Amino acid sequence: MPTILSGIQPTGRPHLGNYFGAIRHHIAATAEPGEHFYFIADYHALTSSRDPAGLRANVVDVAATYLALGLDPERAVLFRQSDVPEVTEITWLLACVTGMGLLERAHSFKDKLAHGLKPNVGLFTYPILMAADILAYDSDFVPVGRDQVQHLEMAQDMAGYFNSAFGEVFKRPEPRLPESEREAKVPGLDGQKMSKSYGNDLWIFAEGKELKSRINQVVTDSRAPEEPKDPSGLVLFELLSLFLDPAEQAHWAERLRRGGPGAPGYGHLKARLAEAMDAAFQPARQRRRELLADRGELERVLTRGAERARSRARAVRDRALSACGLR
Ligand code: TYM
């Protein structure tokens, strides 16, 4: 039976990119035969967080988000990364077989530097910790959005370096992307990739005034509604399409392309997006509130998840330690 694993950083409130690129596929995958592991990458978050209370709250919020959206903790192991310290041991073993050059080529690291971030060593070695996360559980498939593909390839490389030095210890994982490119790379309010660190994200559970005001910030231009437009170039249409069935998508696309009297303006698209998001997430929003009001269930799920994840990682860690001569 395959093992399917993925992680998400608790660096802010989960957004539409996280949902369509990852979370929704994580939850759907639990219907497949296999073992399913989803974790909250709090060690990774520490590369940027300096707010202990905020980090704790975000961890709980990510767990509540998964459960509220329908993850069944009997079918999937939901856990905190830092509850499995074996992962940091495996990180060291992988660090000792990985060249600096591999890390220097990481797009996300270069991108952070380009955005003016002063990097710490943890940020530089981030992909090694991520490889350890994946390899520690003998993962076969890792469902992620497009931005994580290079990190997955690096995990494959690191497994290969270790195995060629010390024998077959780590299993080679494969990335699994959403079928639709629209989901694999969800645009943010400004049209760049949606990302917490760019501040262009839209929280899954935003509602009321907050939802309207964020949607109002989606980039548009000054063309009149009557002017024919290519829908695929419109961020608003891209976001709206994530929520619509194919018939309604085709209907909006056709009206935008045609233009003329009665064609929809950006205001129409915004109103439909707010309505569609509200309808899609309303039940989960309520469930999230209940889970956060009584933390007992969340804590039980995370504690049980930690035990299950840890026993698996311990076995892989032991295998790796003895292969390289540390046992
Ligand atoms: P993170 O927390 O940035 O994102 C979590 C998941 O959401 C996906 N995602 C997107 N998908 C489509 N469009 C977007 N705009 C978008 N933004 C984010 C990401 O691809 C990811 O699947 N390094 C990881 C966390 C991690 C991890 C792991 C993932 C740590 N260890 C091991 C998989 C396996 C990260 O920062 O994801």
Residues whose N, C-alpha, C, O or C-beta is under 5 A from the ligand:
A	BS01	TYM	L5 S6 G7 I8 Q9 G17 N18 G21 A22 A41 H44 M130 D133 P143 V144 G145 R146 D147 Q148 E183 A184 K185 V186 K193 M194
